[in-house]
């Protein structure tokens, strides 16, 4: 631990044995602000999210140092801030930093609080009028290094890299990266002593440093390495061979000299705080706690109190001044929100809790989270007492601890329960000796209930409909316990509660939610089980550590439920949760449990085929390139394509290498370039082999002989499902090679697979939402929608239509949904950008309702911060009003697409939730195995194909009803076969 408090001039000057830490305050502030969700102080609404993040980062550094390395502890420490106002650089160049946007409104009052926080921890908070923080850092660093002391600058700011020497280093804590001379050279192409020369030429658009037009970092490095320094280069500019470069260097020579004055850090600032005042001693516990209590940071208050051995209860909250903020009006003076219920929308997509929810937050947060107070239940009698108390309360948070993240292969190690915030227990069931030695009870650690006895007592309560079970990511716990004969019902899932309420606002994991709603950081898994090669499975964790970790999870989950559940009714989102989210837990868990068969031999043959095909394509690539090279190396590939062959469209990455991303290669291939086309083909073959044909057999469960993918419920803003271990959603379907992989997904002996797929569901949703008469009529009459579109756009009859014209209409139909640009459509169809732009313009003229829908959606998302599906699911875009035009347009495109894609996802969810009951009530043996976008896969006896198809199609086509009657019919196509590809 680094114990800190400024020693105020009583310490001697630095020596070669000292170590000075200089923290770039701006880096910490903006990292804290952008990395964490908004947080306000209870009860007055003061924004303190950045303050909270800053305090946690500073406290972590106080405890661990900048690199956690032993012997790296500092003797001197300071946080350096920028002082508001102009500096000497503005006198040199008035436009310096003129383009920087104003700080976010809710961050402004936190600047002063962060400085107060720094001082509260006993760390000097240094700023000085007329100078930037970087100048102060440079001055202190050079002074300290001159005495022989070591200096560590905590920042990732490239402008500070000019300071790096053998005595001055940098640490970017955001990337956990130490920056020395080698890293500087990697960034700039020159050593630290030449960084200023390179920056003078390249300029900096962020700080509005002009530099020399047409010269980037790589060119600047080449020039400085050749000429030695800026002044020599400018004096000899006439010798430069490249005409444009020579002309710019001559014309903008003075501009380059000015730029050098702007980027050169001042190392002789007459600092107002002498170096001696940066020495450190112990943190003053009451001072630090007074500030933390004033901010309402309960978790950090507890941690600091423990470390400093201070009685937190005896410390009064400090009187902390707040500048630039006016307290919110009392709740009764606020205007009514748009739903007429408790709580309201702020207009940026973030819900503001109403008084009832805020009161619940305050109540829950007032109960400390004390992991040492949790109980280890080691006998049946005590377990029965816990269950009796749960019956009195009527709900319980449940969490399982297992030996594996794969629910289908995990052994149950223990169960934790919490019925009252602050009171939780852990029931260890399968902990073994960490060294693997057999102890009493068949190798189990003593002090545990026999697994079968515990489950016999737990099962009636977990299946009792009078007791609500609460979990975070319930699907995992439900699936684990179902393998032990327990099917929990009814239940709530805090992950899904958060997802329904705040999709797009922040993460829905327990750690993120605990930080956002409880200002608490749960015990990290790696703290209990280790990491890397030293990681152990949970059954090896000692019981005391297991109890603290597992019971805390249950306690935190219960607290989150108390806060989040009331919001459903307050915000009118209960129907989304009850109809679209909660029922999917059991539906997906059963699908995962069933799994699907794959043909291992077929995959082995495909791996061989793909390897041969890739080798053949590789040979063609080498012949076209005129030499052999590593196709998998972006650097070598870039040099071949753009350096040697001079293909158009070459773009450099930040590292100075040529970009060979998929989009770059696909653009070149679309322009008819043969080599990029072959490289795309080679990459596809290599990926299919490594990702699927080689990998899929490794996912076969040894007990079931089937593959059990895991579906993720809360992973997309729009509500679409994703899958992992393995990911079946991304198996290509448009290529012959991708379809071959689907052939390896097979029906069990004596059975068939049915693939049931919604036909053009997103276009149908668009026709309904945008009210497009031509599209609605075409769908009602079951016409070829793409041929109809082509007929409307190009004035050609549907009968005998040229397939190429239909293909163009199809590309536009689907492209419009995803906000395709003229450039994107031109690449896709192989036409000019102007022609593609004309196509899109004509499309909107023929279907004006689509453009009206898009414009209305953009207005709505800018006003409200979210958009809704036809079933009321919300996708939030809190940053849609950003001043960055590229990001704003990105959010607008996403907001236009989300109601369409999300509504389609909602429809298929409704079909899935009903499907098991419908099939079971019809006495059919078909089982739903997989969901891939708009498609459902079933396995069934061969003699039940036709009857099952009819029931599946009927259920899927009526999925929107009775909640909603669509103005266009849904259409489902279903086929049966021995494998997935043939069925599709």
Beta strands, then each sheet from edge to edge (+ up, - down):
strand 1: 19-24
strand 2: 76-80
strand 3: 124-126
strand 4: 150-154
strand 5: 168-172
strand 6: 177-179
strand 7: 344-345
strand 8: 351-352
strand 9: 375-376
strand 10: 395-402
strand 11: 412-420
strand 12: 423-428
strand 13: 468-471
strand 14: 491-493
strand 15: 597-598
strand 16: 710-712
strand 17: 722-724
strand 18: 745-746
strand 19: 751-758
strand 20: 866-868
strand 21: 874-876
strand 22: 927-932
strand 23: 935-941
strand 24: 972-977
sheet 1: 3+ 2+ 1+ 4+ 5+ 6-
sheet 2: 7+ 8-
sheet 3: 9+ 12+ 11- 10+ 13+ 14+
sheet 4: 15+ 18-
sheet 5: 16+ 17-
sheet 6: 22+ 23- 19+ 24-
sheet 7: 20+ 21-
end
